[in-house]
Amino acid sequence: MTNMQVNLISDTVTQPSKGMLDAMFSAPVGDDVFKEDPSVNILEEEVALLFGKESALFFPSGTMTNQTAIKLHTQPGEQLICDHYSHVYHYEGGGVSFNSGVSCRLLEGDRGRISADLISDAINPPDFYHSPKSTLVSLENTTNKGGGAIYDFLEIKKIKELCDLNELALHLDGARLWNALEVTKRSPKDYGNVFNTISLCFSKGLGCPVGSVLLGSKSDIEEALRIRKVLGGGMRQAGYLAAAASYAIKNHRGDLKNDHIKAHEIAQTLKTSALVDHVAPVETNIVIFSLISSEDENEFIQKMRTKGIFFISLGKGKLRMVTHRDYTDEQHDYVLATLTKLN
Protein backbone atom coordinates (compact mmCIF):
# COMPACT_ATOMS: atom_id res chain seq x y z
CA MET A 1 0.00 0.00 0.00
CA THR A 2 1.00 3.63 -0.52
CA ASN A 3 0.22 6.89 1.23
CA MET A 4 -0.26 8.57 -2.15
CA GLN A 5 -3.93 8.82 -3.18
CA VAL A 6 -4.70 9.88 -6.76
CA ASN A 7 -8.31 10.22 -7.88
CA LEU A 8 -8.64 10.10 -11.68
CA ILE A 9 -12.22 8.82 -11.62
CA SER A 10 -13.58 12.11 -12.99
CA ASP A 11 -12.99 15.85 -13.15
CA THR A 12 -16.01 16.20 -10.85
CA VAL A 13 -13.97 15.22 -7.75
CA THR A 14 -12.31 18.62 -7.32
CA GLN A 15 -12.55 20.88 -4.27
CA PRO A 16 -13.17 24.65 -4.49
CA SER A 17 -9.99 26.73 -4.66
CA LYS A 18 -9.22 29.31 -1.96
CA GLY A 19 -10.21 32.17 -4.23
CA MET A 20 -13.44 30.40 -5.14
CA LEU A 21 -14.34 29.86 -1.49
CA ASP A 22 -13.69 33.53 -0.75
CA ALA A 23 -15.99 34.50 -3.62
CA MET A 24 -18.69 32.14 -2.36
CA PHE A 25 -18.56 33.33 1.24
CA SER A 26 -18.75 36.99 0.22
CA ALA A 27 -21.52 36.58 -2.38
CA PRO A 28 -24.69 38.66 -2.00
CA VAL A 29 -27.70 36.32 -2.15
CA GLY A 30 -31.47 36.33 -2.38
CA ASP A 31 -34.22 33.90 -3.30
CA ASP A 32 -33.55 32.64 -6.80
CA VAL A 33 -36.95 30.97 -7.10
CA PHE A 34 -38.29 34.53 -7.18
CA LYS A 35 -35.33 35.51 -9.43
CA GLU A 36 -34.11 37.80 -6.64
CA ASP A 37 -30.63 36.36 -6.09
CA PRO A 38 -28.18 39.01 -7.38
CA SER A 39 -25.25 36.60 -7.74
CA VAL A 40 -27.30 34.16 -9.82
CA ASN A 41 -28.62 36.99 -11.98
CA ILE A 42 -25.09 38.25 -12.55
CA LEU A 43 -23.84 34.79 -13.56
CA GLU A 44 -26.70 34.27 -15.99
CA GLU A 45 -26.07 37.66 -17.60
CA GLU A 46 -22.31 37.02 -17.79
CA VAL A 47 -22.63 33.65 -19.49
CA ALA A 48 -25.37 34.77 -21.89
CA LEU A 49 -23.18 37.71 -22.92
CA LEU A 50 -20.10 35.50 -23.27
CA PHE A 51 -21.89 33.16 -25.70
CA GLY A 52 -23.96 35.82 -27.43
CA LYS A 53 -27.29 34.29 -26.36
CA GLU A 54 -30.34 36.22 -25.21
CA SER A 55 -30.73 34.49 -21.88
CA ALA A 56 -29.41 31.88 -19.44
CA LEU A 57 -30.76 29.90 -16.49
CA PHE A 58 -28.80 28.40 -13.59
CA PHE A 59 -29.42 24.73 -12.73
CA PRO A 60 -28.20 22.24 -10.12
CA SER A 61 -26.82 19.81 -12.73
CA GLY A 62 -25.93 19.24 -16.35
CA THR A 63 -28.35 16.34 -16.52
CA MET A 64 -31.18 18.72 -15.65
CA THR A 65 -30.11 21.29 -18.24
CA ASN A 66 -29.98 18.62 -20.94
CA GLN A 67 -33.32 17.16 -19.93
CA THR A 68 -34.88 20.60 -19.88
CA ALA A 69 -33.56 21.36 -23.35
CA ILE A 70 -34.94 18.08 -24.71
CA LYS A 71 -38.36 18.85 -23.24
CA LEU A 72 -38.20 22.37 -24.69
CA HIS A 73 -37.62 21.16 -28.23
CA THR A 74 -39.78 18.03 -28.43
CA GLN A 75 -43.24 16.61 -27.84
CA PRO A 76 -44.04 13.07 -26.62
CA GLY A 77 -43.73 10.51 -29.40
CA GLU A 78 -41.11 12.47 -31.30
CA GLN A 79 -37.49 11.54 -31.91
CA LEU A 80 -34.11 12.84 -30.79
CA ILE A 81 -31.09 12.12 -33.02
CA CYS A 82 -27.75 11.66 -31.25
CA ASP A 83 -24.60 9.56 -31.19
CA HIS A 84 -24.81 6.14 -29.55
CA TYR A 85 -22.21 7.28 -26.99
CA SER A 86 -24.26 10.33 -25.95
CA HIS A 87 -24.52 11.28 -22.29
CA VAL A 88 -28.21 12.11 -22.74
CA TYR A 89 -28.78 8.47 -23.71
CA HIS A 90 -26.35 6.57 -21.47
CA TYR A 91 -25.99 8.54 -18.25
CA GLU A 92 -29.18 10.48 -17.55
CA GLY A 93 -31.29 7.70 -16.09
CA GLY A 94 -33.57 7.24 -19.09
CA GLY A 95 -34.78 10.80 -18.68
CA VAL A 96 -35.27 11.23 -22.43
CA SER A 97 -38.18 8.79 -22.31
CA PHE A 98 -39.32 9.42 -18.71
CA ASN A 99 -39.38 13.22 -18.82
CA SER A 100 -40.18 13.90 -22.46
CA GLY A 101 -41.65 10.69 -23.90
CA VAL A 102 -39.09 10.87 -26.69
CA SER A 103 -37.25 8.07 -28.45
CA CYS A 104 -33.59 8.22 -29.46
CA ARG A 105 -32.26 7.51 -32.94
CA LEU A 106 -28.72 6.41 -32.15
CA LEU A 107 -26.01 6.92 -34.74
CA GLU A 108 -22.55 5.33 -34.73
CA GLY A 109 -20.26 8.28 -35.27
CA ASP A 110 -16.56 8.80 -34.73
CA ARG A 111 -15.70 8.72 -31.00
CA GLY A 112 -19.06 10.21 -30.11
CA ARG A 113 -19.17 12.73 -32.96
CA ILE A 114 -21.83 12.48 -35.66
CA SER A 115 -21.72 14.07 -39.09
CA ALA A 116 -24.24 15.93 -41.19
CA ASP A 117 -24.31 12.98 -43.61
CA LEU A 118 -25.17 10.52 -40.84
CA ILE A 119 -27.88 12.81 -39.50
CA SER A 120 -29.36 13.38 -42.95
CA ASP A 121 -29.88 9.64 -43.43
CA ALA A 122 -31.54 9.38 -39.98
CA ILE A 123 -34.19 12.10 -40.37
CA ASN A 124 -37.61 10.55 -40.77
CA PRO A 125 -39.84 11.99 -43.51
CA PRO A 126 -42.22 14.40 -41.75
CA ASP A 127 -45.25 13.12 -43.70
CA PHE A 128 -44.55 9.43 -42.89
CA TYR A 129 -46.71 9.05 -39.79
CA HIS A 130 -45.61 5.45 -39.15
CA SER A 131 -42.25 6.74 -37.84
CA PRO A 132 -41.63 9.15 -34.98
CA LYS A 133 -41.20 12.73 -36.08
CA SER A 134 -37.55 13.85 -35.99
CA THR A 135 -37.44 17.18 -34.14
CA LEU A 136 -34.11 17.51 -32.32
CA VAL A 137 -30.42 16.82 -32.84
CA SER A 138 -28.18 16.72 -29.77
CA LEU A 139 -24.39 16.93 -29.99
CA GLU A 140 -21.86 16.45 -27.19
CA ASN A 141 -18.64 18.48 -27.19
CA THR A 142 -16.30 17.25 -25.87
CA THR A 143 -17.49 13.64 -25.94
CA ASN A 144 -17.36 11.68 -22.70
CA LYS A 145 -17.36 8.05 -23.88
CA GLY A 146 -15.47 9.23 -26.95
CA GLY A 147 -12.48 10.19 -24.80
CA GLY A 148 -12.81 13.96 -24.79
CA ALA A 149 -12.94 14.25 -28.58
CA ILE A 150 -13.67 17.69 -30.04
CA TYR A 151 -16.04 18.41 -32.92
CA ASP A 152 -14.70 20.10 -36.04
CA PHE A 153 -16.62 23.38 -36.00
CA LEU A 154 -17.06 23.30 -39.78
CA GLU A 155 -18.96 20.03 -39.35
CA ILE A 156 -21.11 21.63 -36.67
CA LYS A 157 -22.02 24.40 -39.14
CA LYS A 158 -22.99 21.77 -41.73
CA ILE A 159 -25.19 20.10 -39.13
CA LYS A 160 -26.81 23.44 -38.33
CA GLU A 161 -27.59 24.05 -42.01
CA LEU A 162 -29.15 20.58 -42.22
CA CYS A 163 -31.22 21.20 -39.09
CA ASP A 164 -32.48 24.51 -40.40
CA LEU A 165 -33.39 22.93 -43.74
CA ASN A 166 -35.40 20.22 -41.98
CA GLU A 167 -36.81 22.42 -39.18
CA LEU A 168 -34.96 20.54 -36.44
CA ALA A 169 -33.70 22.15 -33.24
CA LEU A 170 -30.00 21.76 -32.38
CA HIS A 171 -28.87 21.32 -28.77
CA LEU A 172 -25.33 21.14 -27.43
CA ASP A 173 -24.44 19.11 -24.37
CA GLY A 174 -21.44 21.28 -23.57
CA ALA A 175 -20.57 19.75 -20.20
CA ARG A 176 -16.91 19.95 -21.20
CA LEU A 177 -17.19 22.69 -23.81
CA TRP A 178 -14.71 24.75 -21.74
CA ASN A 179 -12.08 22.11 -22.59
CA ALA A 180 -12.87 22.31 -26.29
CA LEU A 181 -12.69 26.11 -26.23
CA GLU A 182 -9.26 25.96 -24.56
CA VAL A 183 -7.88 23.73 -27.32
CA THR A 184 -9.50 25.32 -30.37
CA LYS A 185 -9.43 28.94 -29.16
CA ARG A 186 -12.75 29.54 -30.87
CA SER A 187 -14.99 32.27 -29.55
CA PRO A 188 -17.87 31.10 -27.34
CA LYS A 189 -20.10 33.26 -29.54
CA ASP A 190 -19.37 30.91 -32.45
CA TYR A 191 -21.27 28.23 -30.54
CA GLY A 192 -23.96 30.64 -29.41
CA ASN A 193 -24.64 31.55 -33.03
CA VAL A 194 -25.13 27.92 -34.10
CA PHE A 195 -27.03 26.13 -31.34
CA ASN A 196 -30.59 26.77 -30.23
CA THR A 197 -29.67 25.76 -26.69
CA ILE A 198 -26.38 25.04 -24.92
CA SER A 199 -25.82 23.23 -21.63
CA LEU A 200 -22.65 24.32 -19.80
CA CYS A 201 -21.25 22.61 -16.71
CA PHE A 202 -19.13 24.32 -14.04
CA SER A 203 -18.47 21.32 -11.78
CA LYS A 204 -16.10 19.53 -14.16
CA GLY A 205 -13.11 21.29 -15.70
CA LEU A 206 -13.72 24.58 -13.94
CA GLY A 207 -13.78 22.96 -10.51
CA CYS A 208 -17.02 24.31 -9.01
CA PRO A 209 -18.85 22.27 -6.38
CA VAL A 210 -22.23 22.39 -8.16
CA GLY A 211 -23.89 24.01 -11.13
CA SER A 212 -24.73 24.24 -14.82
CA VAL A 213 -26.49 26.76 -17.02
CA LEU A 214 -28.79 26.45 -20.00
CA LEU A 215 -28.39 29.08 -22.71
CA GLY A 216 -30.99 29.97 -25.30
CA SER A 217 -33.44 32.52 -26.61
CA LYS A 218 -35.47 34.63 -24.20
CA SER A 219 -38.62 32.62 -24.93
CA ASP A 220 -36.84 29.27 -24.56
CA ILE A 221 -35.38 30.24 -21.19
CA GLU A 222 -38.75 31.53 -19.98
CA GLU A 223 -40.19 28.10 -20.73
CA ALA A 224 -37.08 26.42 -19.25
CA LEU A 225 -37.84 28.19 -15.97
CA ARG A 226 -41.20 26.43 -15.84
CA ILE A 227 -39.65 23.05 -16.74
CA ARG A 228 -36.93 23.51 -14.12
CA LYS A 229 -39.68 24.00 -11.54
CA VAL A 230 -41.44 20.80 -12.65
CA LEU A 231 -38.17 18.88 -12.38
CA GLY A 232 -37.54 20.24 -8.88
CA GLY A 233 -34.58 22.37 -9.87
CA GLY A 234 -35.55 25.61 -8.19
CA MET A 235 -33.02 26.70 -5.55
CA ARG A 236 -33.22 29.46 -2.97
CA GLN A 237 -29.98 31.24 -1.96
CA ALA A 238 -28.15 29.72 -4.91
CA GLY A 239 -25.90 32.75 -5.24
CA TYR A 240 -23.18 31.07 -3.20
CA LEU A 241 -22.93 28.47 -5.97
CA ALA A 242 -23.33 30.98 -8.77
CA ALA A 243 -20.48 33.07 -7.33
CA ALA A 244 -18.25 30.00 -7.57
CA ALA A 245 -19.10 29.70 -11.26
CA SER A 246 -18.49 33.40 -11.94
CA TYR A 247 -15.11 33.12 -10.22
CA ALA A 248 -14.21 30.01 -12.19
CA ILE A 249 -14.99 31.59 -15.55
CA LYS A 250 -12.62 34.45 -14.78
CA ASN A 251 -9.85 32.52 -13.03
CA HIS A 252 -9.86 28.80 -13.84
CA ARG A 253 -10.25 28.52 -17.61
CA GLY A 254 -6.55 28.95 -18.32
CA ASP A 255 -5.68 26.03 -16.04
CA LEU A 256 -7.40 23.57 -18.37
CA LYS A 257 -4.27 23.52 -20.53
CA ASN A 258 -2.37 21.76 -17.73
CA ASP A 259 -5.06 19.08 -17.51
CA HIS A 260 -4.72 18.42 -21.23
CA ILE A 261 -0.92 18.19 -21.10
CA LYS A 262 -1.06 15.67 -18.25
CA ALA A 263 -3.65 13.56 -20.07
CA HIS A 264 -1.40 13.42 -23.14
CA GLU A 265 1.54 12.34 -20.99
CA ILE A 266 -0.49 9.59 -19.32
CA ALA A 267 -1.57 8.33 -22.74
CA GLN A 268 2.00 8.26 -24.02
CA THR A 269 3.13 6.32 -20.95
CA LEU A 270 0.27 3.80 -21.26
CA LYS A 271 1.30 3.12 -24.84
CA THR A 272 4.65 1.80 -23.61
CA SER A 273 3.06 -0.81 -21.28
CA ALA A 274 2.94 -4.45 -22.34
CA LEU A 275 -0.41 -4.78 -20.53
CA VAL A 276 -2.12 -2.11 -22.64
CA ASP A 277 -3.60 -3.05 -26.00
CA HIS A 278 -4.96 0.30 -27.16
CA VAL A 279 -5.01 3.94 -26.11
CA ALA A 280 -7.61 6.19 -27.72
CA PRO A 281 -6.45 9.52 -29.16
CA VAL A 282 -6.31 12.22 -26.47
CA GLU A 283 -7.48 15.75 -27.31
CA THR A 284 -8.40 17.12 -23.90
CA ASN A 285 -8.42 15.69 -20.36
CA ILE A 286 -9.88 12.19 -20.82
CA VAL A 287 -7.75 9.08 -21.38
CA ILE A 288 -9.53 5.91 -22.52
CA PHE A 289 -7.54 2.70 -22.92
CA SER A 290 -8.00 -1.07 -23.08
CA LEU A 291 -5.89 -3.94 -21.82
CA ILE A 292 -4.56 -6.98 -23.64
CA SER A 293 -7.01 -9.90 -23.75
CA SER A 294 -5.15 -11.94 -21.11
CA GLU A 295 -5.43 -9.15 -18.52
CA ASP A 296 -8.56 -8.96 -16.34
CA GLU A 297 -9.68 -5.33 -16.14
CA ASN A 298 -11.32 -5.64 -12.71
CA GLU A 299 -8.17 -7.16 -11.25
CA PHE A 300 -6.14 -4.41 -12.91
CA ILE A 301 -8.35 -1.70 -11.42
CA GLN A 302 -8.02 -3.25 -7.94
CA LYS A 303 -4.26 -3.63 -8.35
CA MET A 304 -3.94 0.04 -9.21
CA ARG A 305 -6.11 0.99 -6.24
CA THR A 306 -3.65 -0.77 -3.90
CA LYS A 307 -1.10 1.62 -5.39
CA GLY A 308 -3.40 4.56 -4.60
CA ILE A 309 -4.50 5.28 -8.18
CA PHE A 310 -8.26 5.35 -8.75
CA PHE A 311 -10.07 5.29 -12.11
CA ILE A 312 -13.09 3.53 -13.61
CA SER A 313 -14.28 1.11 -16.26
CA LEU A 314 -16.72 2.29 -18.91
CA GLY A 315 -17.62 -1.29 -19.75
CA LYS A 316 -16.81 -3.41 -22.79
CA GLY A 317 -13.10 -3.34 -22.01
CA LYS A 318 -12.72 0.44 -21.85
CA LEU A 319 -10.95 2.03 -18.87
CA ARG A 320 -10.99 5.78 -18.21
CA MET A 321 -8.73 8.25 -16.44
CA VAL A 322 -9.67 11.93 -16.22
CA THR A 323 -7.21 14.67 -15.27
CA HIS A 324 -8.39 17.76 -13.37
CA ARG A 325 -7.24 20.87 -11.51
CA ASP A 326 -6.71 19.02 -8.20
CA TYR A 327 -4.44 16.45 -9.84
CA THR A 328 -1.07 17.82 -8.73
CA ASP A 329 2.33 17.67 -10.40
CA GLU A 330 3.53 15.38 -7.61
CA GLN A 331 0.61 13.02 -8.17
CA HIS A 332 1.23 13.12 -11.90
CA ASP A 333 4.87 12.15 -11.50
CA TYR A 334 3.80 9.26 -9.26
CA VAL A 335 1.20 8.04 -11.78
CA LEU A 336 3.66 8.16 -14.66
CA ALA A 337 6.29 6.31 -12.63
CA THR A 338 3.77 3.66 -11.57
CA LEU A 339 2.47 3.15 -15.11
CA THR A 340 6.03 2.87 -16.42
CA LYS A 341 6.64 -0.10 -14.08
CA LEU A 342 3.58 -2.06 -15.29
CA ASN A 343 4.36 -5.49 -16.68
C-alpha positions as CSV (number, residue, x, y, z in Angstrom):
1,M,0.0,0.0,0.0
2,T,1.0,3.6,-0.5
3,N,0.2,6.9,1.2
4,M,-0.3,8.6,-2.2
5,Q,-3.9,8.8,-3.2
6,V,-4.7,9.9,-6.8
7,N,-8.3,10.2,-7.9
8,L,-8.6,10.1,-11.7
9,I,-12.2,8.8,-11.6
10,S,-13.6,12.1,-13.0
11,D,-13.0,15.8,-13.1
12,T,-16.0,16.2,-10.9
13,V,-14.0,15.2,-7.8
14,T,-12.3,18.6,-7.3
15,Q,-12.6,20.9,-4.3
16,P,-13.2,24.7,-4.5
17,S,-10.0,26.7,-4.7
18,K,-9.2,29.3,-2.0
19,G,-10.2,32.2,-4.2
20,M,-13.4,30.4,-5.1
21,L,-14.3,29.9,-1.5
22,D,-13.7,33.5,-0.8
23,A,-16.0,34.5,-3.6
24,M,-18.7,32.1,-2.4
25,F,-18.6,33.3,1.2
26,S,-18.7,37.0,0.2
27,A,-21.5,36.6,-2.4
28,P,-24.7,38.7,-2.0
29,V,-27.7,36.3,-2.2
30,G,-31.5,36.3,-2.4
31,D,-34.2,33.9,-3.3
32,D,-33.5,32.6,-6.8
33,V,-37.0,31.0,-7.1
34,F,-38.3,34.5,-7.2
35,K,-35.3,35.5,-9.4
36,E,-34.1,37.8,-6.6
37,D,-30.6,36.4,-6.1
38,P,-28.2,39.0,-7.4
39,S,-25.3,36.6,-7.7
40,V,-27.3,34.2,-9.8
41,N,-28.6,37.0,-12.0
42,I,-25.1,38.3,-12.6
43,L,-23.8,34.8,-13.6
44,E,-26.7,34.3,-16.0
45,E,-26.1,37.7,-17.6
46,E,-22.3,37.0,-17.8
47,V,-22.6,33.6,-19.5
48,A,-25.4,34.8,-21.9
49,L,-23.2,37.7,-22.9
50,L,-20.1,35.5,-23.3
51,F,-21.9,33.2,-25.7
52,G,-24.0,35.8,-27.4
53,K,-27.3,34.3,-26.4
54,E,-30.3,36.2,-25.2
55,S,-30.7,34.5,-21.9
56,A,-29.4,31.9,-19.4
57,L,-30.8,29.9,-16.5
58,F,-28.8,28.4,-13.6
59,F,-29.4,24.7,-12.7
60,P,-28.2,22.2,-10.1
61,S,-26.8,19.8,-12.7
62,G,-25.9,19.2,-16.4
63,T,-28.3,16.3,-16.5
64,M,-31.2,18.7,-15.7
65,T,-30.1,21.3,-18.2
66,N,-30.0,18.6,-20.9
67,Q,-33.3,17.2,-19.9
68,T,-34.9,20.6,-19.9
69,A,-33.6,21.4,-23.4
70,I,-34.9,18.1,-24.7
71,K,-38.4,18.9,-23.2
72,L,-38.2,22.4,-24.7
73,H,-37.6,21.2,-28.2
74,T,-39.8,18.0,-28.4
75,Q,-43.2,16.6,-27.8
76,P,-44.0,13.1,-26.6
77,G,-43.7,10.5,-29.4
78,E,-41.1,12.5,-31.3
79,Q,-37.5,11.5,-31.9
80,L,-34.1,12.8,-30.8
81,I,-31.1,12.1,-33.0
82,C,-27.7,11.7,-31.3
83,D,-24.6,9.6,-31.2
84,H,-24.8,6.1,-29.5
85,Y,-22.2,7.3,-27.0
86,S,-24.3,10.3,-25.9
87,H,-24.5,11.3,-22.3
88,V,-28.2,12.1,-22.7
89,Y,-28.8,8.5,-23.7
90,H,-26.4,6.6,-21.5
91,Y,-26.0,8.5,-18.3
92,E,-29.2,10.5,-17.6
93,G,-31.3,7.7,-16.1
94,G,-33.6,7.2,-19.1
95,G,-34.8,10.8,-18.7
96,V,-35.3,11.2,-22.4
97,S,-38.2,8.8,-22.3
98,F,-39.3,9.4,-18.7
99,N,-39.4,13.2,-18.8
100,S,-40.2,13.9,-22.5
101,G,-41.6,10.7,-23.9
102,V,-39.1,10.9,-26.7
103,S,-37.2,8.1,-28.5
104,C,-33.6,8.2,-29.5
105,R,-32.3,7.5,-32.9
106,L,-28.7,6.4,-32.1
107,L,-26.0,6.9,-34.7
108,E,-22.6,5.3,-34.7
109,G,-20.3,8.3,-35.3
110,D,-16.6,8.8,-34.7
111,R,-15.7,8.7,-31.0
112,G,-19.1,10.2,-30.1
113,R,-19.2,12.7,-33.0
114,I,-21.8,12.5,-35.7
115,S,-21.7,14.1,-39.1
116,A,-24.2,15.9,-41.2
117,D,-24.3,13.0,-43.6
118,L,-25.2,10.5,-40.8
119,I,-27.9,12.8,-39.5
120,S,-29.4,13.4,-42.9
121,D,-29.9,9.6,-43.4
122,A,-31.5,9.4,-40.0
123,I,-34.2,12.1,-40.4
124,N,-37.6,10.6,-40.8
125,P,-39.8,12.0,-43.5
126,P,-42.2,14.4,-41.7
127,D,-45.3,13.1,-43.7
128,F,-44.6,9.4,-42.9
129,Y,-46.7,9.0,-39.8
130,H,-45.6,5.4,-39.1
131,S,-42.3,6.7,-37.8
132,P,-41.6,9.1,-35.0
133,K,-41.2,12.7,-36.1
134,S,-37.6,13.9,-36.0
135,T,-37.4,17.2,-34.1
136,L,-34.1,17.5,-32.3
137,V,-30.4,16.8,-32.8
138,S,-28.2,16.7,-29.8
139,L,-24.4,16.9,-30.0
140,E,-21.9,16.5,-27.2
141,N,-18.6,18.5,-27.2
142,T,-16.3,17.3,-25.9
143,T,-17.5,13.6,-25.9
144,N,-17.4,11.7,-22.7
145,K,-17.4,8.1,-23.9
146,G,-15.5,9.2,-27.0
147,G,-12.5,10.2,-24.8
148,G,-12.8,14.0,-24.8
149,A,-12.9,14.2,-28.6
150,I,-13.7,17.7,-30.0
151,Y,-16.0,18.4,-32.9
152,D,-14.7,20.1,-36.0
153,F,-16.6,23.4,-36.0
154,L,-17.1,23.3,-39.8
155,E,-19.0,20.0,-39.4
156,I,-21.1,21.6,-36.7
157,K,-22.0,24.4,-39.1
158,K,-23.0,21.8,-41.7
159,I,-25.2,20.1,-39.1
160,K,-26.8,23.4,-38.3
161,E,-27.6,24.0,-42.0
162,L,-29.2,20.6,-42.2
163,C,-31.2,21.2,-39.1
164,D,-32.5,24.5,-40.4
165,L,-33.4,22.9,-43.7
166,N,-35.4,20.2,-42.0
167,E,-36.8,22.4,-39.2
168,L,-35.0,20.5,-36.4
169,A,-33.7,22.1,-33.2
170,L,-30.0,21.8,-32.4
171,H,-28.9,21.3,-28.8
172,L,-25.3,21.1,-27.4
173,D,-24.4,19.1,-24.4
174,G,-21.4,21.3,-23.6
175,A,-20.6,19.7,-20.2
176,R,-16.9,20.0,-21.2
177,L,-17.2,22.7,-23.8
178,W,-14.7,24.7,-21.7
179,N,-12.1,22.1,-22.6
180,A,-12.9,22.3,-26.3
181,L,-12.7,26.1,-26.2
182,E,-9.3,26.0,-24.6
183,V,-7.9,23.7,-27.3
184,T,-9.5,25.3,-30.4
185,K,-9.4,28.9,-29.2
186,R,-12.8,29.5,-30.9
187,S,-15.0,32.3,-29.5
188,P,-17.9,31.1,-27.3
189,K,-20.1,33.3,-29.5
190,D,-19.4,30.9,-32.5
191,Y,-21.3,28.2,-30.5
192,G,-24.0,30.6,-29.4
193,N,-24.6,31.6,-33.0
194,V,-25.1,27.9,-34.1
195,F,-27.0,26.1,-31.3
196,N,-30.6,26.8,-30.2
197,T,-29.7,25.8,-26.7
198,I,-26.4,25.0,-24.9
199,S,-25.8,23.2,-21.6
200,L,-22.6,24.3,-19.8
201,C,-21.3,22.6,-16.7
202,F,-19.1,24.3,-14.0
203,S,-18.5,21.3,-11.8
204,K,-16.1,19.5,-14.2
205,G,-13.1,21.3,-15.7
206,L,-13.7,24.6,-13.9
207,G,-13.8,23.0,-10.5
208,C,-17.0,24.3,-9.0
209,P,-18.9,22.3,-6.4
210,V,-22.2,22.4,-8.2
211,G,-23.9,24.0,-11.1
212,S,-24.7,24.2,-14.8
213,V,-26.5,26.8,-17.0
214,L,-28.8,26.5,-20.0
215,L,-28.4,29.1,-22.7
216,G,-31.0,30.0,-25.3
217,S,-33.4,32.5,-26.6
218,K,-35.5,34.6,-24.2
219,S,-38.6,32.6,-24.9
220,D,-36.8,29.3,-24.6
221,I,-35.4,30.2,-21.2
222,E,-38.8,31.5,-20.0
223,E,-40.2,28.1,-20.7
224,A,-37.1,26.4,-19.3
225,L,-37.8,28.2,-16.0
226,R,-41.2,26.4,-15.8
227,I,-39.6,23.1,-16.7
228,R,-36.9,23.5,-14.1
229,K,-39.7,24.0,-11.5
230,V,-41.4,20.8,-12.7
231,L,-38.2,18.9,-12.4
232,G,-37.5,20.2,-8.9
233,G,-34.6,22.4,-9.9
234,G,-35.5,25.6,-8.2
235,M,-33.0,26.7,-5.5
236,R,-33.2,29.5,-3.0
237,Q,-30.0,31.2,-2.0
238,A,-28.2,29.7,-4.9
239,G,-25.9,32.8,-5.2
240,Y,-23.2,31.1,-3.2
241,L,-22.9,28.5,-6.0
242,A,-23.3,31.0,-8.8
243,A,-20.5,33.1,-7.3
244,A,-18.2,30.0,-7.6
245,A,-19.1,29.7,-11.3
246,S,-18.5,33.4,-11.9
247,Y,-15.1,33.1,-10.2
248,A,-14.2,30.0,-12.2
249,I,-15.0,31.6,-15.6
250,K,-12.6,34.5,-14.8
251,N,-9.9,32.5,-13.0
252,H,-9.9,28.8,-13.8
253,R,-10.2,28.5,-17.6
254,G,-6.6,29.0,-18.3
255,D,-5.7,26.0,-16.0
256,L,-7.4,23.6,-18.4
257,K,-4.3,23.5,-20.5
258,N,-2.4,21.8,-17.7
259,D,-5.1,19.1,-17.5
260,H,-4.7,18.4,-21.2
261,I,-0.9,18.2,-21.1
262,K,-1.1,15.7,-18.2
263,A,-3.7,13.6,-20.1
264,H,-1.4,13.4,-23.1
265,E,1.5,12.3,-21.0
266,I,-0.5,9.6,-19.3
267,A,-1.6,8.3,-22.7
268,Q,2.0,8.3,-24.0
269,T,3.1,6.3,-21.0
270,L,0.3,3.8,-21.3
271,K,1.3,3.1,-24.8
272,T,4.6,1.8,-23.6
273,S,3.1,-0.8,-21.3
274,A,2.9,-4.4,-22.3
275,L,-0.4,-4.8,-20.5
276,V,-2.1,-2.1,-22.6
277,D,-3.6,-3.1,-26.0
278,H,-5.0,0.3,-27.2
279,V,-5.0,3.9,-26.1
280,A,-7.6,6.2,-27.7
281,P,-6.4,9.5,-29.2
282,V,-6.3,12.2,-26.5
283,E,-7.5,15.7,-27.3
284,T,-8.4,17.1,-23.9
285,N,-8.4,15.7,-20.4
286,I,-9.9,12.2,-20.8
287,V,-7.8,9.1,-21.4
288,I,-9.5,5.9,-22.5
289,F,-7.5,2.7,-22.9
290,S,-8.0,-1.1,-23.1
291,L,-5.9,-3.9,-21.8
292,I,-4.6,-7.0,-23.6
293,S,-7.0,-9.9,-23.7
294,S,-5.1,-11.9,-21.1
295,E,-5.4,-9.2,-18.5
296,D,-8.6,-9.0,-16.3
297,E,-9.7,-5.3,-16.1
298,N,-11.3,-5.6,-12.7
299,E,-8.2,-7.2,-11.2
300,F,-6.1,-4.4,-12.9
301,I,-8.3,-1.7,-11.4
302,Q,-8.0,-3.2,-7.9
303,K,-4.3,-3.6,-8.4
304,M,-3.9,0.0,-9.2
305,R,-6.1,1.0,-6.2
306,T,-3.7,-0.8,-3.9
307,K,-1.1,1.6,-5.4
308,G,-3.4,4.6,-4.6
309,I,-4.5,5.3,-8.2
310,F,-8.3,5.4,-8.7
311,F,-10.1,5.3,-12.1
312,I,-13.1,3.5,-13.6
313,S,-14.3,1.1,-16.3
314,L,-16.7,2.3,-18.9
315,G,-17.6,-1.3,-19.7
316,K,-16.8,-3.4,-22.8
317,G,-13.1,-3.3,-22.0
318,K,-12.7,0.4,-21.9
319,L,-10.9,2.0,-18.9
320,R,-11.0,5.8,-18.2
321,M,-8.7,8.2,-16.4
322,V,-9.7,11.9,-16.2
323,T,-7.2,14.7,-15.3
324,H,-8.4,17.8,-13.4
325,R,-7.2,20.9,-11.5
326,D,-6.7,19.0,-8.2
327,Y,-4.4,16.5,-9.8
328,T,-1.1,17.8,-8.7
329,D,2.3,17.7,-10.4
330,E,3.5,15.4,-7.6
331,Q,0.6,13.0,-8.2
332,H,1.2,13.1,-11.9
333,D,4.9,12.1,-11.5
334,Y,3.8,9.3,-9.3
335,V,1.2,8.0,-11.8
336,L,3.7,8.2,-14.7
337,A,6.3,6.3,-12.6
338,T,3.8,3.7,-11.6
339,L,2.5,3.1,-15.1
340,T,6.0,2.9,-16.4
341,K,6.6,-0.1,-14.1
342,L,3.6,-2.1,-15.3
343,N,4.4,-5.5,-16.7
